[in-house]
Amino acid sequence: MRRALLLLIACSSSPPPKRPASEGVPLSDRPISNHPTHTCVDAARGLSGATRGVREPESEVYEALVALCDRDAWPSGAIDCFAEMAEGGLGGCSRELAEPKREALFAVLAGGEPSRAGLAVARARLQQLSVGIEACDRFVGAVMTVLGCDALPIAMRLQLGNETAQFWSLPTDRLAADDVERMSQVCVSSLETLARETATVGCAL
């Protein structure tokens, strides 16, 4: 099944250009409110509760999340979002954190072994992406669907999801028209390959 992802990476000979640091201000770089609605304790409680269904029963992350929030000085927007987060809301709320802080959070939630929590983190990473190339956005969406295919080993789904998120974390808005067309064709081919290979185990995209 990984052929779809490998094809996508191998055929993209020139990676998308990096966006200059001066472009835009991440949500998490906004000034922290002096009067936040919630605290790090609330954020950790919300995160722990909303991810309980995808973590192993013996996995406890509450204290680690409180410490991480304090250490990384999460902005009030992120704290409030996490405090009120419902199950499945990790992708949306984590957008309030800059990438280094977001990845630190994901590392705590995913743990060190392949798990359903790791799949939730991989899905949240993919939800941050908007490639801007229609065929490639469809491919990313298909990968998110594959993450829920229990007929495939968790480790395989994790690798596919995380490698896809890592590759497409670079911007594509400055690609030349012929590069966009080439990448679009590769994404169409990758999606077809992914659909064929997942269909063999009964997972429909």
N, C-alpha and C positions, 0 to 999 in steps of 0.2 A: 503494500500500500504506500510506502514512503516514496515510491517512484514518482508520484505526482508532485510531491514537494521537491524532490531532487531535480526533476526536470525543470521546474520553475526556477530554481536557483542556478542551475548549470547554464541555462539558456539566457540568463540575464547577465551578459558579459560586463556591462557597466552599471554599477549600483547607482541608485538615485542619489542626487547631490545632497549634502548635508545642509540644513537650513542654518543660516547665520544666526549667531546668538542674539543679534540685535532685533530679530523679527519677533514681535509679539511678546507678551508677558504671560507666563503660565499662570493658571488660576491660583496655584499654591504660592506664587510670589506676591500676591496681594497682601497688603498690610493685615496683620492679625488684629481682629477687633479687641478693644479693651473690655468689651462686655459680651463675651460669647454666651450663647444660649445654653450650651452644655459644656462639660468638662471632659478630660481624657478618660476619667472613670466611666462616664456615660458612653463615650465612643467605644471603649473596650467592651463594655457590657453589650452594646448593640451589635458590634461585630461578632462577638463570641456567640450571641444568641442566633444571629442570622445565618451563621455558617455551621451551627451545631449539626445540622442534618447531613453535611458532607464530610464531617471530620470523624475520625475513629473515636469510639466511646471513651477511650482512655486519654484522648488528646485534649489538653487544656491549654488555652492560649490567653486567657484573660489577663493574668499578671504581666505576661510578656508584651501584650498590646498596650497596657497602661504605661509600661516603661518606655516602649517605643514611641508612643505619642508624646510623652514628656521629653524624651531625648531629641526627637526630630522636630519638636515644636510645630506640630500639625496646625495648620491654619483653622480658624473658627468655622469656615465653610465646610471643611472636611470633617471636623469634630461633630458638627450638627448633623451632617448627612449620615455619618456612621452611627450616631446615637439613635437615629430614627430609622435605620436601614431595615428593610424587610429581606427575607430570603430571596436570593437572586439579584440583589441590588449592588453587589460588590463592584461590578464594572462601572456603574454610573458614579457611585460615591468616590471610587479611587481616582477618578479624573480630577478631583480637587487637590490631589497631591502631585508634586513634581516627580519626575520619573525615578530619581534615586530613592526618595521616600516611599514611593509606591512599590518599588521592587523590594525594599526592606520589609514592608508590610506583607507582600506576597510570600516572601521567604518564611516569615513566621507562620502564616496560615497553611502553606503547602507542606511544611515539614521536610524531612530528609528522604522519605521513601515515597514511591509512587502510591497515590491515594486519590480518593474522590475529592478531597480538599484540593489536591494539586490540579485536578481537572477544572474545578471551579476557578482557580487562579488562572489557568491557561485560558479559560473562556473570558475572564475579566480582561486579560491582556489583549485578546483579540477584539474585544468590544471597544478598546481605545483606538482601533485602527479605522481610518477612512482613506483608502488608497487613492480614490479619485479616478480609477480606471474601472469601468463598469464590470468587465469580465473578471478582474482581479478581486473586486469587492464581492462578487458572487462566489469566487473560490474561497475567500476568507469565510464567508457565511457558511459554505459547505463544510469547511473544516470545523466550525463551531458545531454543526450538526453531528459530525463524526465523533466529537468528544462525548456525545451522549449514547454512542453505540456500544452497549455492554457486551456484544459478541466479540469485540476486539479487546486485546489486553490493555490494561490501563497504561502500562509503560509505553506502548506503541502510540496510544492516543496522546499521551503527554508530550512525547517527542514531536509528533506532528504539529500539535497546537503551539508548543513553545517555539519551535523552529520557524513556523509560519509567522508568529508574532514578532520574532526577532528580525526576520528578513524584511518585513514590511513596516518596521518602525521608522525607516528612513523616508523622507518626503519624496514625492514624485511630481510635484507641481512644476518643476523646471525641466522636465524631460522634453527633448525634441519630439516633434510629431511622429517621426518614423520610429523612435524608441518606444513611444506609447503604443503604437500599432503593433510592434514586435512583442512587447510584453503582454498586450491584450491577447494576441494569438497564443502565446505560451500559456496564459491563464486558462483560456478555453480548452486547450489540450490537457492541461493539468486537471481541470475539473472533470473532463470526460474520463480520464484515467482513474481518478479518485472514485467516481461514480461506479465504474465497472468493478473495481477491486472491492469496494465496500458492499456491492450488491451480492458478491459471492458468499458473504457471511450473513446476508439478510438485512443489511442496513441500507435503507433508501434515503437518498439525499433530496 
